Structure formats: structure tokens, C-alpha cells
């Protein structure tokens, strides 16, 4: 129910207090003022509020110069920005958003002070990305008016905001913030107060599984990144992404969410990033991490190995999974290499298997193939920009070169990886889908909101549940079950949300009555 002293979110009468005038605070103030809200800026640092207002006015001027904002709108938004002398000026605000240091005691203390200043109907919102909204509200006289309002940096460009209700939050408060975020031009999604909320929770799959592949020696850093960019469509490989955000930020978040979920195996970090953090190899900001960076901030170029030119005399292609074998048939035909049709390969044939969640060795032994002549090939996602060939521990250099020459015959680069359950792309994408399914299973967010939040917040090519539907829920389920069986790691146990929909042939967006 709308509080009688609180204007409609779309009204220009809304007064928003912004405490903390760093990058996030200024970004929130920018979109609020441009949407018509009166914005009061406050910061504990001397002169920071005035500096933030001046910075925002300069930003509006640049947008006008670029033709992205008309001068009248910029001038009006500037007039709605007010630098405050202290927290007492938050009196009369309908919503106060804090964007201060990510410290629980600091946030609790701030809200305790604000309780004695703001009106009874005012909403106290926290922009926390990793702390519990319930914990921030604990001990306040009115915890029901405290909610999370989590934006992403840079706020004006990242068009997603999570509205989070704590254990005692009035649902009407979350409703109001959802409407306010929408009016400010963002996609606003509702989330429960759980570690990582939606986006940072769902994002645990990409980096942690990439690091696991590195720890197993499946691929080198550049090979791993190349594969996931080119076959799955990620904008950055996991190591590139960790270098960009910085391990001083990323690794503590990985550890925090892992421990907050009581050592849930799906979120398990790896030793390598802790060692890199201790060594100061934080990434781009210090010039070295997984990669090295020049003074201009550009990543040091790493050349790919020369493409093999040899080709096999013939190819024998496993028919255990006909739908996957069919995808490879056209690639083999394009190279002009004869494909054998017998039930067993000839003595000289290159043998190719197409695993789902299994390793090449398992497929090789099951079909009683010569491991020296056997490779596995990734078929699940895009093969137009890169092909991935996986060896068994016994594959010879001669037959590996033939496989690389075969699949690189049309000029498409080929990456070689060592034997792994689920190759690279299968493992990473299935893990991402599974975590999103568990978010839906726990009722943390609506299935469609999960996909909206992840695509906008993380820039994935598809929402994870939509991705699972595209691949087929049963296919993802098969990959995970095989991964769990081969590794013995409960990290890969399928979510009940995924398992039941896979067995019933339902979409991963399907909600129960």
C-alpha cells in the first residue's frame, strides 16, 4: 500500500537523499535527477558533496555536447541536485540511498543515525552488493522500511537494479523501489535477501569453473579464454574478466559467497587466485595478473600456435550421440576427408568421439577404440569461430596434428585441450545454467527476472535459463550427471528445478502452480 506521505515514484515531488558521493553515489544521483527527482547529496568527507555536484554538472554538459541530452533537460536536472552540509539535511527525504563503504557496522551506524532524522514514512535503501539487508536493518526501530537497492557500475550504462527485501522488510517498500528504478530508466528486478542476490550469485559459475579447469591443467589461460569467447559468446574470457575487475575485488567476493553459503561446493574458489592476490598480481590495475599489460593498459599480445597442415587419410566418427555426430559431419566434409561408415574404424583412421559431460578416455574405452588415434571434439555451441579438440592421455602427436589440420582446414582456429570431463564450454555453461536453476528453485527471484538481471548485469549472450532451454534441459542435465559421476564432486549435482523440468520436457522458465 502506498504510504500517505510518499509521492508516486513517477512524481517530480520525490525527494531522494544520496549518502556517499563516490562513483556509485554519483551514478545513482545522475539517473535520479534526470528522471525528475530532487536529489540531496551528502558525504562525510569535507567538500565531497559539492565536488560531486560539480562533477555531475560537468557530466551533463558533456552529454549535451555529444548530442545525448538537450540543454534544457540538463539544466533542469542540475537544478534538482543539492549539496548538503550534513545528514540533518536528509530530513524530508522520501527515500535515502546509502552508497558508502562496504562495511556492515558503518552501514548500521548510518541508518541508526538516519532513523532519528527522516520522517516515519521514509525508505532507507542500501546499495550493498554483498552484505545482508536483514543484518543492516537489524536493531533499528523500523527495520520494515529498510531494503536493498543494488545498482551496478557504471550506473547510467548498466540498466539493471535489484530491489531486495530483508527478512522484516515491508513488501510495499520493495514494490516502491521497483517502480522507482523503472521510472529512472532501469530494469528493476525483485530479489530475496541471499548472498549475492541475483547477479553476483549467478555470476559465481563462470569464473569459478574457469579456474577449476586451469587447476586441472585442462587448458592454458589464453586457450581457456579464447574457447569461451569464441564458442560460447562471452565478451571476455574468465581470466580476462578477473584481470579487469581485479583480484583484490573478485577473490574476496568468491570467498565471501562460498562461506556465506556454508561451503556450498558450487561456489568453491580455487587456490590460484588466493596466491595471486597475496603476490599482488591483481590484474590490469597493477600491470600484471593472468596476463601482462603495457603502460597504455593494453593486454600483451599472445600469438596462437601455427595451424597444423596435416590431415588424416580417413575419419571414423562415433555414432553414440547421432545428433552431435551430425554437427561434425559437415565440418569433415568441408575439409574433403573421407568419412568411414563401418561399425568399427579401420587401422589408420582418426577416431572422433563427441562426449556430453564425459572425458575422451571414458568414451574411448566404452567403444573399445585405439586411444592413440582418438580425440574428442566440442560440438555443443558455436563452431564457426573456433574448434576445440581434446586428447586422451594416449593420443599421439601425429593424430593430434591430423585432427587440428582437419578442423582447421577452412581457416578456423583450433584449440587443443587435455582430457576433461565435459570439455570446456559444456562444463562452464552447464554450471552457469545449474546455478540459475537453483536460484529459481530457492525462490530468490522470478525465472524471467533471473535472465533479465544476468544479461544486463553480466553481459552474457543469453540469460542462463534461456540458454538451458536453447541447449535443451535434458542435455544440460545429462552433462551435469556425467560430470558428477566422473568427478565424484557434488559441485555438479543438478538442481531439482533443472532435473524435474528435464524429465518432464518443460521449459526452465516454467513455474509451478
C-alpha positions, 0 to 999 in steps of 0.5 A: 500500500502506498504510504500517505506521505510518499509521492508516486515514484513517477512524481517530480515531488520525490525527494531522494537523499544520496549518502556517499558521493563516490562513483556509485553515489554519483551514478545513482544521483545522475539517473535520479535527477534526470528522471525528475527527482530532487536529489540531496547529496551528502558525504562525510568527507569535507567538500565531497558533496559539492565536488560531486555536484560539480562533477555531475554538472560537468557530466551533463554538459558533456552529454549535451555536447555529444548530442545525448541530452538537450540543454534544457533537460540538463539544466533542469536536472542540475537544478534538482541536485543539492549539496548538503552540509550534513545528514540533518539535511536528509530530513524530508527525504522520501527515500535515502540511498546509502552508497558508502563503504562496504562495511556492515557496522558503518552501514548500521551506524548510518541508518541508526543515525538516519532513523532519528532524522527522516520522517516515519514514512521514509525508505532507507535503501542500501546499495550493498552488493554483498552484505545482508539487508536483514543484518543492516536493518537489524536493531533499528526501530523500523527495520520494515522500511529498510531494503536493498537497492543494488545498482551496478557500475557504471550506473547510467550504462548498466540498466539493471537494479535489484530491489531486495527485501530483508527478512522484516522488510515491508513488501510495499517498500520493495514494490516502491523501489521497483517502480522507482528504478523503472521510472529512472530508466532501469530494469528493476528486478525483485530479489530475496535477501541471499548472498549475492542476490541475483547477479553476483550469485549467478555470476559465481559459475563462470569464473569459478569453473574457469579456474577449476579447469586451469587447476586441472591443467585442462587448458592454458589461460589464453586457450581457456579464454579464447574457447569461451569467447569464441564458442560460447559468446562471452565478451571476455574470457574468465581470466580476462574478466578477473584481470579487469575487475581485479583480484583484490575485488573478485577473490574476496567476493568468491570467498565471501559467497562460498562461506556465506553459503556454508561451503556450498561446493558450487561456489568453491574458489580455487587456490590460484587466485588466493596466491595471486592476490597475496603476490599482488598480481591483481590484474590490469590495475597493477600491470600484471595478473593472468596476463601482462599489460603495457603502460597504455593498459593494453593486454600483451599480445599472445600469438596462437600456435601455427595451424597444423597442415596435416590431415588424416587419410580417413575419419571414423566418427562415433555414432553414440550421440547421432545428433552431435555426430551430425554437427561434425559431419559437415565440418569433415566434409568441408575439409574433403576427408573421407568419412568411414561408415563401418561399425568399427574404424579401420587401422589408420583412421582418426577416431572422433568421439563427441562426449556430453559431460564425459572425458575422451578416455571414458568414451574411448574405452566404452567403444573399445577404440585405439586411444592413440588415434582418438580425440574428442571434439566440442560440438555443443555451441558455436563452431564457426569461430573456433574448434576445440579438440581434446586428447586422451592421455594416449593420443599421439602427436601425429593424430593430434596434428591430423585432427587440428589440420582437419578442423582447421582446414577452412581457416578456423582456429583450433584449440587443443585441450587435455582430457576433461570431463565435459570439455570446456564450454559444456562444463562452464555453461552447464554450471552457469545454467545449474546455478540459475536453476537453483536460484529459481528453485530457492525462490530468490527471484522470478525465472524471467527476472533471473535472465533479465538481471544476468544479461544486463548485469553480466553481459552474457549472450543469453540469460542462463535459463534461456540458454538451458532451454536453447541447449535443451534441459535434458542435455544440460542435465545429462552433462551435469550427471556425467560430470558428477559421476566422473568427478565424484564432486557434488559441485555438479549435482543438478538442481531439482528445478533443472532435473524435474523440468528435464524429465518432464520436457518443460521449459526452465522458465516454467513455474509451478502452480 
